[in-house]
Amino acid sequence: MSLLEADVRRARAETPGCAEVVHFNNAGSALPPAQVTDTVVGYLRHEALVGGYEAAAEAADRLAAVYASAARLINAEPDDIAITDNATRSWQAVFYALPFAAGDRILTSRAEYASNAIAFLQIARRTGAVVEVIGDDESGQLDVDELRCRIDERVKLIAVSHVPTQGGLVNPAEEIGAVAEAAGVPFLLDACQSVGQLDLDVRRLRCDALSATGRKYLRGPRGTGFLYVHPRLRARLEPAMLDLHSASWESPTEYVVDPTAKRFEVWERDVAAVLGLGTAIDYALDWGLPAIEERVGSLAATLRERLGEVRGVRVHDVGARKCGIVTFSVDGTPAPEVKQRLAAAGINTSISERTSAQFDFTARDLPPMIRASVHYYNTEDEIDLLVRKL
């Protein structure tokens, strides 16, 4: 199934921001459909009239449905889903629950994101564990053969960003998952940039845990995310922090941790935002993730091709498989100036810098880059406008 021109027109009509800006910053925070905004605002207005606890109690069934929607999105079970306030908190909830000791090895990718890498380095400093970066193959993606050769009994975690912040690369997560599963090593997949633009299936991915955000390609509210944790890993982990939601206080000296992924949650949450996340997931599911993936990939390929025709513009994306994130630089013009001039023309982009991905920027000696990330509501006419302005 593909998205037709009529589908794109409908998606744009249901996205008020499309009438205001040309939005190529979907890997930062996508424009929400009106349905998401209406869900959040409508709940807040009701909460203001009846009270916070009372409104949440009324919305109990709707809140439960968010878990089911997130599970359907990635082919999981609702009990495997925790709702969080962002992808980093989701990722940290699993990572900081894992036990590490001196000499333990953490294997990661060259494309890894700053927040994850900083956590690796902190645990290495604290415990004596070792962080090892797996090299890339000739296409620029993680070298699965090297990963397989680096496995031994000291490897305690494989943690990889599915799609990095600094380019269109899609790391071979399914192949990585197969290596991890065969070795019995936990596999933590950061799907922050891939959920909502790629058709994800945790059974195909074979990951033990997957972290996701709401604000990017899912088009949900900021301050939302979710976490998937397979029962085989969940049973081994007690979260670093617990409260009366993630565990029950059974007696003055005893507590019991929730058996589901809710053990990684806390009690207090932004109910309006969680309901908005549910609406955003359902909206994506209605379009169909295979259709979204096809549309986003096609637009990004067109953008890369058009950018390649512009003198002085260099596209920096690598990988055997690429997605909706396109990074480039303009010879002789610093990225902040390019971004500013595009913004003056009503075109939203962002900048990828070394501090977001030190391993990759250092290895490839990358300059600060403009990141133009497309979504299915973008159009070829908008791509033409971006290219003309460049």
C-alpha positions as semicolon CSV with decimal commas, in nm:
position;residue;x (nm);y (nm);z (nm)
1;M;0,000;0,000;0,000
2;S;0,132;0,345;-0,094
3;L;0,027;0,694;0,004
4;L;-0,143;0,858;-0,292
5;E;-0,151;1,229;-0,373
6;A;-0,498;1,246;-0,218
7;D;-0,359;1,093;0,102
8;V;-0,083;1,351;0,116
9;R;-0,333;1,633;0,062
10;R;-0,546;1,496;0,344
11;A;-0,245;1,461;0,576
12;R;-0,148;1,822;0,506
13;A;-0,504;1,943;0,560
14;E;-0,505;1,768;0,897
15;T;-0,170;1,928;0,988
16;P;-0,222;2,301;1,051
17;G;0,152;2,368;1,058
18;C;0,183;2,278;0,691
19;A;0,011;2,606;0,608
20;E;0,267;2,801;0,812
21;V;0,611;2,651;0,745
22;V;0,804;2,409;0,527
23;H;0,898;2,164;0,799
24;F;1,213;1,962;0,738
25;N;1,286;1,913;1,108
26;N;1,086;1,597;1,170
27;A;1,381;1,420;1,328
28;G;1,374;1,698;1,586
29;S;1,002;1,735;1,647
30;A;0,742;1,673;1,378
31;L;0,431;1,880;1,317
32;P;0,139;1,714;1,498
33;P;-0,189;1,642;1,327
34;A;-0,484;1,841;1,459
35;Q;-0,623;1,525;1,620
36;V;-0,325;1,506;1,856
37;T;-0,348;1,871;1,957
38;D;-0,725;1,840;2,008
39;T;-0,674;1,536;2,232
40;V;-0,422;1,714;2,454
41;V;-0,607;2,045;2,476
42;G;-0,946;1,879;2,519
43;Y;-0,824;1,670;2,809
44;L;-0,657;1,968;2,978
45;R;-0,977;2,172;2,952
46;H;-1,176;1,887;3,105
47;E;-0,917;1,835;3,378
48;A;-0,941;2,203;3,468
49;L;-1,316;2,162;3,523
50;V;-1,333;1,834;3,717
51;G;-0,990;1,791;3,880
52;G;-0,672;1,608;3,787
53;Y;-0,730;1,279;3,970
54;E;-1,093;1,269;3,866
55;A;-1,018;1,331;3,499
56;A;-0,749;1,062;3,502
57;A;-0,990;0,812;3,658
58;E;-1,244;0,886;3,386
59;A;-0,973;0,833;3,123
60;A;-0,852;0,498;3,263
61;D;-0,971;0,295;2,964
62;R;-0,823;0,546;2,719
63;L;-0,490;0,533;2,903
64;A;-0,489;0,153;2,893
65;A;-0,551;0,171;2,519
66;V;-0,224;0,363;2,471
67;Y;-0,029;0,054;2,580
68;A;-0,221;-0,160;2,333
69;S;-0,155;0,088;2,052
70;A;0,217;0,109;2,125
71;A;0,234;-0,272;2,139
72;R;0,055;-0,299;1,804
73;L;0,295;-0,047;1,652
74;I;0,598;-0,269;1,715
75;N;0,427;-0,613;1,728
76;A;0,465;-0,658;2,104
77;E;0,232;-0,732;2,395
78;P;0,082;-0,453;2,610
79;D;0,253;-0,593;2,921
80;D;0,587;-0,540;2,746
81;I;0,528;-0,162;2,717
82;A;0,612;0,116;2,963
83;I;0,502;0,474;2,898
84;T;0,770;0,732;2,974
85;D;0,835;1,101;2,925
86;N;1,100;1,062;2,653
87;A;1,323;0,817;2,469
88;T;1,630;0,891;2,680
89;R;1,446;0,806;3,003
90;S;1,321;0,488;2,837
91;W;1,673;0,390;2,736
92;Q;1,821;0,484;3,074
93;A;1,559;0,283;3,263
94;V;1,699;-0,037;3,112
95;F;2,066;0,057;3,088
96;Y;2,104;0,167;3,449
97;A;1,924;-0,146;3,570
98;L;2,188;-0,371;3,414
99;P;2,467;-0,491;3,645
100;F;2,821;-0,419;3,525
101;A;3,155;-0,508;3,680
102;A;3,521;-0,449;3,603
103;G;3,615;-0,604;3,269
104;D;3,260;-0,631;3,139
105;R;3,234;-0,522;2,777
106;I;2,970;-0,292;2,626
107;L;2,959;-0,306;2,245
108;T;2,812;-0,014;2,055
109;S;2,812;0,147;1,711
110;R;3,019;0,429;1,568
111;A;2,696;0,620;1,501
112;E;2,595;0,623;1,868
113;Y;2,415;0,924;2,016
114;A;2,574;1,148;2,280
115;S;2,332;1,071;2,565
116;N;2,391;0,697;2,527
117;A;2,767;0,731;2,493
118;I;2,788;0,953;2,802
119;A;2,598;0,686;2,997
120;F;2,842;0,419;2,874
121;L;3,138;0,630;2,983
122;Q;2,985;0,703;3,322
123;I;2,926;0,334;3,394
124;A;3,275;0,251;3,268
125;R;3,423;0,509;3,503
126;R;3,207;0,387;3,791
127;T;3,249;0,010;3,749
128;G;3,554;-0,058;3,536
129;A;3,346;-0,187;3,246
130;V;3,488;-0,128;2,897
131;V;3,315;0,053;2,609
132;E;3,405;-0,077;2,263
133;V;3,296;0,079;1,933
134;I;3,231;-0,168;1,651
135;G;3,359;-0,043;1,318
136;D;3,155;0,024;1,006
137;D;3,157;-0,184;0,689
138;E;3,225;-0,042;0,344
139;S;2,870;0,100;0,322
140;G;2,901;0,294;0,647
141;Q;2,669;0,078;0,860
142;L;2,775;-0,127;1,161
143;D;2,993;-0,419;1,051
144;V;2,795;-0,725;1,161
145;D;3,084;-0,962;1,086
146;E;3,311;-0,762;1,316
147;L;3,043;-0,760;1,582
148;R;3,015;-1,139;1,562
149;C;3,393;-1,177;1,596
150;R;3,403;-0,951;1,901
151;I;3,157;-1,159;2,105
152;D;3,292;-1,344;2,410
153;E;3,177;-1,426;2,763
154;R;3,270;-1,077;2,886
155;V;3,024;-0,900;2,655
156;K;2,732;-0,796;2,876
157;L;2,543;-0,563;2,641
158;I;2,506;-0,471;2,274
159;A;2,354;-0,123;2,250
160;V;2,299;0,040;1,911
161;S;2,115;0,339;1,768
162;H;1,892;0,213;1,489
163;V;1,899;0,548;1,308
164;P;2,159;0,803;1,422
165;T;2,087;1,168;1,485
166;Q;2,347;1,279;1,227
167;G;2,235;1,113;0,904
168;G;2,013;0,884;0,701
169;L;2,188;0,560;0,797
170;V;1,970;0,268;0,908
171;N;2,185;0,027;1,106
172;P;2,120;-0,345;1,034
173;A;1,925;-0,403;1,355
174;E;1,777;-0,739;1,255
175;E;2,122;-0,884;1,184
176;I;2,255;-0,736;1,508
177;G;1,963;-0,890;1,694
178;A;2,041;-1,231;1,548
179;V;2,402;-1,208;1,669
180;A;2,292;-1,097;2,015
181;E;2,028;-1,369;2,045
182;A;2,270;-1,644;1,940
183;A;2,523;-1,523;2,197
184;G;2,268;-1,474;2,474
185;V;2,371;-1,108;2,511
186;P;2,106;-0,841;2,586
187;F;2,040;-0,613;2,288
188;L;1,921;-0,258;2,364
189;L;1,798;-0,078;2,052
190;D;1,757;0,299;2,047
191;A;1,466;0,351;1,806
192;C;1,423;0,720;1,886
193;Q;1,469;0,823;1,522
194;S;1,323;0,514;1,356
195;V;0,988;0,463;1,529
196;G;0,715;0,628;1,325
197;Q;0,910;0,639;0,999
198;L;1,009;0,270;0,968
199;D;0,793;-0,040;1,001
200;L;0,932;-0,194;1,322
201;D;0,867;-0,544;1,453
202;V;1,043;-0,646;1,774
203;R;1,010;-1,013;1,680
204;R;1,209;-0,951;1,362
205;L;1,449;-0,719;1,541
206;R;1,503;-0,972;1,823
207;C;1,587;-0,691;2,060
208;D;1,555;-0,732;2,436
209;A;1,460;-0,367;2,482
210;L;1,364;-0,078;2,254
211;S;1,334;0,289;2,343
212;A;1,116;0,537;2,153
213;T;0,997;0,896;2,163
214;G;0,664;1,055;2,076
215;R;0,770;1,391;1,940
216;K;0,965;1,289;1,630
217;Y;0,830;1,070;1,352
218;L;0,529;0,956;1,556
219;R;0,410;1,320;1,554
220;G;0,307;1,307;1,920
221;P;0,349;1,563;2,200
222;R;0,686;1,655;2,342
223;G;0,756;1,493;2,677
224;T;0,630;1,150;2,574
225;G;0,793;0,820;2,492
226;F;0,766;0,450;2,547
227;L;0,983;0,152;2,628
228;Y;0,957;-0,210;2,518
229;V;1,121;-0,477;2,736
230;H;1,105;-0,846;2,650
231;P;1,001;-1,071;2,941
232;R;1,334;-1,259;2,922
233;L;1,522;-0,942;3,011
234;R;1,255;-0,792;3,235
235;A;1,269;-1,090;3,471
236;R;1,641;-1,028;3,527
237;L;1,622;-0,657;3,600
238;E;1,518;-0,454;3,899
239;P;1,505;-0,087;3,801
240;A;1,754;0,149;3,959
241;M;1,462;0,352;4,099
242;L;1,121;0,235;4,217
243;D;0,808;0,404;4,347
244;L;0,459;0,300;4,455
245;H;0,359;0,252;4,090
246;S;0,651;0,039;3,972
247;A;0,639;-0,169;4,291
248;S;0,387;-0,241;4,568
249;W;0,469;-0,199;4,939
250;E;0,349;-0,529;5,081
251;S;0,453;-0,487;5,446
252;P;0,671;-0,250;5,649
253;T;0,980;-0,442;5,526
254;E;0,871;-0,591;5,193
255;Y;0,797;-0,470;4,841
256;V;0,715;-0,651;4,517
257;V;0,820;-0,517;4,175
258;D;0,550;-0,501;3,908
259;P;0,587;-0,805;3,680
260;T;0,511;-0,606;3,363
261;A;0,714;-0,335;3,194
262;K;0,537;-0,086;3,420
263;R;0,820;-0,159;3,663
264;F;1,010;0,099;3,458
265;E;0,747;0,372;3,504
266;V;0,674;0,623;3,780
267;W;0,332;0,717;3,908
268;E;0,312;1,082;3,811
269;R;0,269;1,158;3,443
270;D;0,128;1,414;3,203
271;V;-0,202;1,238;3,130
272;A;-0,295;1,479;2,851
273;A;0,036;1,415;2,676
274;V;0,005;1,036;2,716
275;L;-0,340;1,046;2,557
276;G;-0,196;1,262;2,280
277;L;0,075;1,000;2,227
278;G;-0,195;0,735;2,192
279;T;-0,375;0,945;1,934
280;A;-0,051;0,996;1,741
281;I;0,025;0,622;1,737
282;D;-0,327;0,539;1,623
283;Y;-0,300;0,806;1,353
284;A;0,022;0,648;1,224
285;L;-0,130;0,301;1,237
286;D;-0,427;0,423;1,033
287;W;-0,194;0,536;0,754
288;G;0,008;0,216;0,782
289;L;0,377;0,206;0,867
290;P;0,481;0,030;0,544
291;A;0,317;0,312;0,344
292;I;0,478;0,578;0,565
293;E;0,820;0,414;0,529
294;E;0,788;0,399;0,152
295;R;0,680;0,764;0,124
296;V;0,946;0,896;0,361
297;G;1,222;0,695;0,194
298;S;1,118;0,812;-0,152
299;L;1,110;1,179;-0,053
300;A;1,451;1,152;0,115
301;A;1,602;0,985;-0,194
302;T;1,463;1,267;-0,409
303;L;1,609;1,526;-0,175
304;R;1,954;1,362;-0,179
305;E;1,946;1,346;-0,558
306;R;1,845;1,711;-0,591
307;L;2,106;1,826;-0,338
308;G;2,370;1,638;-0,534
309;E;2,295;1,864;-0,830
310;V;2,371;2,184;-0,637
311;R;2,726;2,311;-0,675
312;G;2,905;2,337;-0,341
313;V;2,660;2,116;-0,151
314;R;2,792;1,789;-0,005
315;V;2,557;1,516;0,120
316;H;2,703;1,313;0,407
317;D;2,459;1,023;0,450
318;V;2,603;0,669;0,449
319;G;2,469;0,316;0,480
320;A;2,336;0,035;0,264
321;R;1,986;0,139;0,371
322;K;1,884;0,500;0,423
323;C;1,580;0,672;0,572
324;G;1,417;1,014;0,598
325;I;1,710;1,205;0,751
326;V;1,933;1,391;0,505
327;T;2,249;1,569;0,619
328;F;2,458;1,804;0,408
329;S;2,698;2,095;0,422
330;V;2,749;2,397;0,197
331;D;3,106;2,482;0,102
332;G;3,209;2,822;0,232
333;T;2,897;2,880;0,440
334;P;2,879;2,774;0,807
335;A;2,585;2,553;0,900
336;P;2,432;2,809;1,142
337;E;2,419;3,067;0,863
338;V;2,259;2,818;0,622
339;K;1,999;2,727;0,883
340;Q;1,928;3,093;0,958
341;R;1,885;3,185;0,594
342;L;1,657;2,889;0,529
343;A;1,452;2,982;0,837
344;A;1,413;3,333;0,698
345;A;1,252;3,170;0,393
346;G;1,012;2,975;0,614
347;I;1,204;2,645;0,593
348;N;1,274;2,457;0,917
349;T;1,593;2,249;0,944
350;S;1,835;2,170;1,225
351;I;2,211;2,133;1,274
352;S;2,404;1,815;1,358
353;E;2,725;1,887;1,547
354;R;3,023;1,689;1,674
355;T;2,903;1,700;2,036
356;S;2,599;1,489;1,939
357;A;2,800;1,202;1,788
358;Q;3,169;1,220;1,873
359;F;3,260;0,869;1,751
360;D;3,122;0,927;1,401
361;F;3,219;1,292;1,356
362;T;3,576;1,213;1,463
363;A;3,609;0,901;1,245
364;R;3,472;1,075;0,934
365;D;3,605;1,424;1,016
366;L;3,260;1,569;0,956
367;P;3,181;1,940;0,964
368;P;2,870;2,076;1,138
369;M;2,590;1,970;0,902
370;I;2,242;2,083;0,811
371;R;1,988;1,810;0,886
372;A;1,677;1,814;0,667
373;S;1,442;1,537;0,779
374;V;1,135;1,468;0,567
375;H;0,799;1,317;0,660
376;Y;0,508;1,184;0,456
377;Y;0,327;1,520;0,463
378;N;0,619;1,693;0,292
379;T;0,600;1,740;-0,085
380;E;0,825;1,749;-0,388
381;D;0,737;2,119;-0,425
382;E;0,881;2,182;-0,078
383;I;1,198;1,998;-0,177
384;D;1,221;2,218;-0,487
385;L;1,189;2,526;-0,266
386;L;1,469;2,411;-0,035
387;V;1,698;2,340;-0,329
388;R;1,622;2,677;-0,492
389;K;1,701;2,861;-0,168
390;L;2,031;2,676;-0,137
